[in-house]
Amino acid sequence: MPPVDGRPRTVLTARERRLAGALALAGAAAFAYGAAFGDAVRAWQALLVNFLFFTGLAQAGVVLSALVQLTSARWARPLKRAAEATAGFLPVSIVLLAVLLAGLPAWAPWAGAAGHARQGWLTVPWFAAREAAGFLLLLSISAAYLYQSVRPDVGLLQELDGRPPAGFAARLIARWHGAALERDLCQRSQSRLAPVVLIAYGWVFSLVAFDFVMALDHHWYSALAGGHFFTSSLLAGIALLAVAAACRERLGLAAHVGRRQLRDLGTLLFGFAILWAYLLWSQYLVIWYGDLPEEAAFVGRRLQGAWAPLAWLAVGLTFLLPFVVLLSRRVKASARGLAAVAGGVLAGLWLERFVLVAPSLTPGDGLPLGLPELLVTAGALGAFVLCYARFLATVPVLPISDPKLAPAAPAGGGAPAAVSASR
């Protein structure tokens, strides 16, 4: 039997795992110390910013996989599992959500206020109930979709190896009916669940934008805030997928991810960066031509004083950098060039989350960006990297049972062993 590629893969060395684990512990300790003994507002603010950024990033991978399935995109099939691996962080997101809901009076300005304009919507029990219900609904739908995506690959790999399944793999392929039948059943189930994932994502993340960002300022209203938030999270997911494609050797995807995939990801990143800027400008334009002083104050606070450099840096990294650099086809097809631009976009989107949240919680003109924020962010990053690597070490890194999977550059017109075996 020829060797099968796409097996679960250990993508981090032992030293890298220890470093990521140490960062996660340091971030958790920094938050706990700040919330209990230090500047509590800054600690909760840092947790909220990173919850918004990394939860959006985690869910965006599932959404990208659903988009690939729904559009029957062949070029992106080798990257489908690399996108889905972000979902490994979603259980951590639920824990962070529980912490934020438990600490609502400590960070939400409206929690202790009476007679504000949104008091019918912003009450602690109702806020906690709808956010918990929304996230659990989205997580359940995403888990069902991921199960249908991963199950046929795990089962096929077990058949090819000829070994009885054990542990998590055995639970994934319980009541297995053979690779051919399971592949067809799971493909149909994924196609049915993919639009449900997209609808639930748009609804829940719009709710997140209204509750966790807009509600921090009593005077700011934006009907586009929800669309901008879930679009920017999807942009973050595309940027992370571009970084993963650039690391194709480490992920074991070199035979399936080539210059075409890099170029197409670069084009997608370019287009979504323009969409991000368009939605941002659309919100500002309404405030400007409507001459709305209450809402203008929200924008003015972020474009003046110590906040202005961060706001413009976020715009530069998220929009100007990809818009200028990715006009070049040569850069889009370069692993290093694309990874550098994508990393800049991810940094810009984190800054955007910070600029949206922090000024609403910080009185005065000071800039609350220092060691506490950096430690909490490093902790969230370490946890995300560990969860991403753990996902890829548990399930096949390629959708080896997918009939649309193809090598990056076919040699002699043949299909790779994993694809041939799945057919």
BELVEN-V974739 format. One line per field, one symbol per residue. ss: DSSP state (@ for helix, = for strand, . for the rest). phi: phi as a letter, one per 30 degrees, with the letter a starting at -180 (. if undefined). psi: psi as a letter, one per 40 degrees, with the letter a starting at -180 (. if undefined). A space follows every 50 residues. Layout:
# BELVEN-V974739
ss: ???
phi: ???
psi: ???
This chain:
# BELVEN-V974739
ss: .............@@@@@@@@@@@@@@@@@@@@@@@...@@@@@@@@@@@ @@@@@@@@@@@@@@@@@@@@@.....@@@@@@@@@@@@@@@@@@@@@@@@ @@.@@@@................@@@@@@@@@@@@@@@@@@@@@@@@@@@ @@@@@@@@@@@.....@@@@@@......@@@@@@@@@@@@@@@@@@@@@@ @@@@@@@@@@@@.@@@........@@@@@@@@@@@@@@@@@@@@@@.@@@ @.......@@@@@@@@@@@@@@@@@@@@@@@@@@@@@@@@..@@@@@@@@ @@...@@@@@@@@@@@@@@@@@@@@...@@@@..@@@@@@@@@@@@@@@@ @@@@@@@@@@@.........@@@@@@@@@@@@@@@@@@@@@@@@...... ................@@@@@@.
phi: .ddcdidebdccdddddddddddddddddddddddcbcdddddddddded ddddddddddddddddddddchdddcedcddddddddedddddddddddd ddceddbddddccciddcddccbeddeddddddddddddddddddddddd eddddddddddicddbidddddcdhdcjdddddddddddddddeddeddd dddddddddddccdddbdccbaddedddddddddddddddddddddcddd dicddccbdddddddddddedddddeddddddddddddddhcdddddddd edcbiddeedddddddddcdedddddddddddccdddddddddddddddd ddddddcdddccdicdcdbadedddddddddddddddddddddcbedbdd cddcdbddbeciiccdedddddc
psi: hiihieiihheiidddddddddddddddddddddddeagddddddddddd ddddddddddddddddddddefhddeddedddddddededdddddddddd ddfddddhdedeiieidfdddgiddddddddddddddddddddddddddd dddddddddddeiiiibdddddfifheidddddddddddddddddddddd dddddddddddeddeehdehhhdeddddddddddddddddddddddfddd efedeehaddddddddddddddddddddddddddddddeefgdddddddd deeiaddddddddddddddddddddedhddddehdddddddddddddddd ddddddddddehiaeihghaddddddddddddddddddddddediheige eheehiidghheeiiiddddde.
